[in-house]
Amino acid sequence: MDRVDDQTLRDLVGKQPLKVIRLLDEDIDRPSNLRATLLKVKTPYELLSDPKSRKLLLYTLKQVDADQLAATLGDESTGKAAFKFLAKLTFRKGSATERRFFDFFDLEPQKDPPLIEPMATTASVSYALFPHQRDAVRRTWRKLETFPNRVLLHMPTGSGKTRTAMSLIAEFLRSHEPGLVIWLVSGKELCGQAADEFEMAWGHIGNRELQVHRFWAGADLDLDSCRDGVLIANLPKIYPRVLEDATFLSKLSDRAGLVVMDEAHQATAETYKFVLESLVDSREGVRLLGLSATPGRTWNDPDTDLELSKMFARQKVTLRAEAVNPVDFLVEEGYLAHPTFVPIPYADGHFSATELSRIEAETEIPDKILRILAEDERRNLVVVNSAEQLLKDHARTLLFAATVQHAEDLAMVLSGRGHVANVVTGKTPKGRRQQIIEAFKASGGPHQILCNCGVLATGFDAPATSAAVIAHPTKSLVLYSQMVGRALRGPQAGGNKYAEIHSVIDSTLPGFGDMGEAFLNWEDVWEDDIND
């Protein structure tokens, strides 16, 4: 290359590249730059393999080298005859001539790898479902598309219920244009999470642009624009709108194709039931999908739970697994953390016969009883001791207190004990609440405990959470399951392999202690879907 003259160098580079190079930077046209550029683009082997560039380069050989190369290749010519021989030189790939030629230049002939088409390649997806979720989608879709077009999707907390539901919604919207899905839920926090999840899902598996209508908190609804897309609505906000405008639900139902009730165990509440029936029953073919980890409202009132199952035509798709209990399957496969339930016995012993009768008669623990427990110093010592045990081994722990004041008091005590302890209640300002929750969700840093009452049992997703203290007694198997579920995200879903749940067991109050039993509690009021 050092002996190549300027014109030969330009011929090796090529006319078209030179024109562009000169337009961009005339300095690149200098021989030293062209040599460096050429050798960046082509290897010596490539230059000598190409007949055109090989001919140009071989003419730069010294006479003695040209004579020797000709002799190496079996030709006795010398002088100009040797150059003429080399100018006409051709050889087949892999031939003896090729090997002798490149050996002369101390280069290894390059072999092209065999061109083999792979037997299979992987087509990646951005919104993938686990096998148990895909199976649930198939079975649920079949029920939604056949009369009576109603079904409840029953999946444990932490198994991807919302993600599975979004795939069903996307399936409906892809096959119905225009199509309107109405997503109903009672909590404002759950509304925002549903909107975010749908936008992420549709961004990956959607087939057109559509609107996500928001009807919660301060957002209002423009019915005229609500024809194609998803309406996510806070149920407590719908009923006042119905009282203002008697035609509101009928107009909405005329456009609805699929109605989704999140936390469907609440569907039989009087106002919620009225809204659902108005939307679904007014027009033939409107589909109703319920979502719940707990397809019942109680643990001891079959009549109430039967009413819920009838609303969904007693059709339920339950997570299907080889194990007898789907929760056990999810734990074994790593979708849920392996839970250790630790009962913390506490002998309360200070309720009167009248108070005990009231506890027995009411569907939930009365507020007065909860306040008494929250002010019980000995009980609070038990709760704090339990929390401190968990903080030794767990990076993130949730504490469910008996009352709002109880949550604030416990956070104060734990903070005074040197722990990173915060509290979130319904009174916590939105900005401060977001700051606390983001810090709790963040990985790394010191171990933290987050105290709350009634605000983090649903709609709260912090995968790093691996422990919970349940100091809020409840007669609701639904609420208990929701509190426990906050700490059960498994490694397959970005969580932890193990979880530890400490539950204060008040001696005179009802309590629960097993997620597997909770999942199967209501099976007798639903039709068996094992053959679907």
C-alpha positions, -999 to +999 in steps of 0.1 A: +000+000+000+029+024+006+040+020-030+006+026-045+006+059-064-021+085-059-041+076-090-041+039-082-052+048-047-081+068-060-090+039-083-090+015-053-113+039-034-136+044-063-150+074-082-183+078-064-169+076-028-143+102-038-169+126-051-188+125-018-155+127+002-144+158-017-178+175-011-177+169+026-140+175+033-112+181+007-086+173+033-097+136+034-086+134-003-050+134+008-032+100+000-024+093+036-060+097+046-073+076+017-049+048+025-061+047+061-098+050+050-094+021+025-079-002+051-106+006+076-132-005+051-115-035+034-091-060+048-059-070+029-075-104+021-106-086+006-084-063-015-064-092-029-094-114-034-112-089-057-098-093-093-099-056-100-081-044-069-057-074-070-045-064-105-039-028-094-020-039-062+002-066-079+015-040-104+031-022-074+053-052-065+090-050-068+104-069-098+120-095-076+088-101-057+068-104-089+092-129-103+092-150-071+053-149-069+050-160-105+074-189-098+055-198-067+023-201-088+041-224-114+050-198-140+087-193-151+081-158-166+103-130-153+104-093-159+074-077-177+061-112-185+058-120-148+036-089-144+015-099-174+010-133-159-001-119-125-024-094-142-044-123-157-042-144-126-075-161-115-081-189-090-110-208-075-119-205-039-103-232-019-079-242-047-041-250-043-033-218-063-053-197-039-035-212-009+000-206-025-010-171-035-021-160+000+008-179+017+031-157-003+016-126+014+014-144+047-024-142+047-048-170+057-075-176+031-109-168+046-137-193+044-173-182+042-193-198+070-220-221+056-253-203+050-278-223+071-313-210+078-321-216+114-348-241+121-365-217+145-362-181+157-378-164+186-404-136+180-403-115+212-433-098+226-436-067+248-468-075+267-464-112+274-486-134+295-476-163+316-491-197+306-517-197+334-527-162+323-531-172+286-552-202+296-574-179+317-578-155+288-589-183+264-615-197+288-628-163+299-631-151+263-652-181+253-677-174+281-678-137+272-686-144+236-714-169+243-747-164+261-753-152+288-720-132+281-711-130+318-682-144+337-661-137+368-623-141+365-610-155+397-572-151+402-553-148+434-537-115+444-503-113+427-511-136+398-515-109+372-553-105+373-552-069+359-527-078+332-548-107+321-579-086+320-562-060+298-555-087+272-592-096+272-601-059+268-576-056+239-591-087+223-626-072+225-615-038+211-595-054+182-626-073+171-651-045+177-646-011+160-660+011+173-662-005+207-665+009+242-653-008+273-664+005+307-641-003+336-658+002+369-640+003+403-647+019+437-613+033+446-598+063+429-563+049+432-574+018+413-588+040+385-554+056+378-536+022+379-561+007+355-557+036+330-519+033+331-520-004+327-544-002+297-523+024+280-492+003+283-510-028+271-527-011+241-494+005+231-481-030+226-510-050+213-536-025+201-545-020+164-556+017+163-556+049+182-584+053+207-593+074+238-590+065+274-618+084+291-612+092+328-642+097+351-629+100+387-617+126+411-620+160+393-623+147+358-657+150+340-671+129+311-681+140+276-706+114+266-706+126+229-669+116+225-673+084+244-679+059+216-646+040+209-621+032+236-621+026+273-640+045+300-625+041+335-649+053+361-651+056+398-684+040+409-690+065+438-688+093+412-713+076+387-743+075+411-745+112+418-743+118+380-773+094+376-792+115+401-785+146+382-793+131+348-818+102+346-807+095+310-770+092+318-768+054+322-791+047+292-770+068+269-738+051+282-753+016+279-762+022+242-725+024+235-712-002+259-699-035+245-680-048+275-685-038+312-657-047+336-662-047+373-629-046+392-630-059+428-662-077+417-670-089+452-685-054+458-709-058+428-740-066+450-738-034+470-771-016+463-759+014+442-732-006+424-757-033+415-781-007+401-753+008+379-742-026+366-777-039+358-786-006+341-755-009+318-757-046+310-794-055+310-807-027+289-793-041+256-788-076+244-752-088+239-735-065+264-707-085+281-700-084+318-666-093+332-659-094+369-624-095+384-617-107+419-592-126+440-621-134+464-653-143+446-675-138+476-683-111+501-683-131+534-670-163+548-703-173+566-732-160+545-739-182+516-770-162+506-751-130+500-724-149+481-750-167+460-764-133+450-730-123+437-726-156+417-760-151+401-750-117+389-723-134+369-746-162+358-727-185+382-699-186+356-664-183+370-630-189+354-605-199+381-568-202+376-562-238+364-532-257+377-519-292+382-519-286+420-551-291+439-549-255+451-540-228+425-523-207+452-499-237+459-492-239+421-484-201+419-461-204+449-443-235+435-437-218+402-425-186+417-454-163+407-463-158+444-438-157+473-437-187+496-456-173+527-449-181+563-480-172+584-470-164+620-500-160+644-494-135+672-518-145+700-531-117+722-556-122+750-577-091+749-602-101+775-617-067+781-649-066+761-682-067+778-710-092+770-728-064+751-698-055+730-692-092+722-728-096+711-725-066+689-693-080+673-712-112+667-742-095+651-724-071+627-707-080+595-675-062+604-657-053+636-674-021+650-653+011+650-656+014+687-639-020+692-612-010+668-605+022+687-603+002+720-578-021+704-558+008+690-554+023+725-544-010+742-508-004+752-500-041+758-514-050+724-493-022+708-462-036+724-469-069+707-474-051+674-442-031+677-422-062+687-435-081+657-427-052+634-391-050+647-386-087+642-396-084+605-375-053+600-344-073+608-349-096+578-371-078+554-363-047+533-399-036+530-427-043+555-463-031+555-483-026+587-521-026+587-533-008+617-567-009+634-575+028+629-560+059+612-548+072+646-533+038+653-513+039+621-499+073+630-491+063+665-473+031+655-453+050+628-443+075+655-432+047+679-412+028+653-395+060+641-386+069+676-370+034+679-347+043+651-365+026+622-374+042+588-412+043+595-438+063+576-475+065+575-501+069+547-537+076+555-567+091+537-556+124+552-521+124+539-516+151+513-513+138+477-478+150+471-465+137+505-483+104+499-466+100+465-432+108+480-436+083+508-448+055+485-421+061+459-394+060+486-409+027+499-410+012+464-374+022+455-349-006+457-319-004+481-314+018+511-323+011+547-351-013+557-385+005+558-419+000+573-450+017+560-480+020+583-516+025+570-552+019+577-576+011+549-556+027+520-530+001+509-550-031+510-559-027+473-544-009+444-509-009+460-481-026+441-446-026+457-428-058+446-400-054+471-425-059+500-419-092+516-435-089+550-467-076+566-480-071+601-518-074+602-530-055+634-564-048+619-589-075+629-615-082+604-644-105+598-640-101+560-620-128+543-619-105+513-601-077+533-578-102+550-568-117+516-561-083+502-539-073+531-519-105+529-516-103+491-497-070+492-466-090+504-469-120+481-454-109+448-431-137+437-398-137+419-414-145+385-433-113+389-404-091+401-410-099+438-395-121+465-391-159+469-403-158+506-428-137+525-436-135+562-471-125+575-476-117+612-513-116+622-524-104+656-549-130+668-572-113+693-586-140+715-623-129+714-624-118+677-625-138+645-594-142+624-579-159+593-545-174+585-543-192+552-544-178+516-550-212+501-582-218+521-593-182+514-590-188+476-613-218+477-637-205+503-666-197+479-665-227+455-698-241+465-718-211+451-703-212+416-705-237+388-675-258+382-654-246+353-629-275+352-640-287+317-639-253+300 
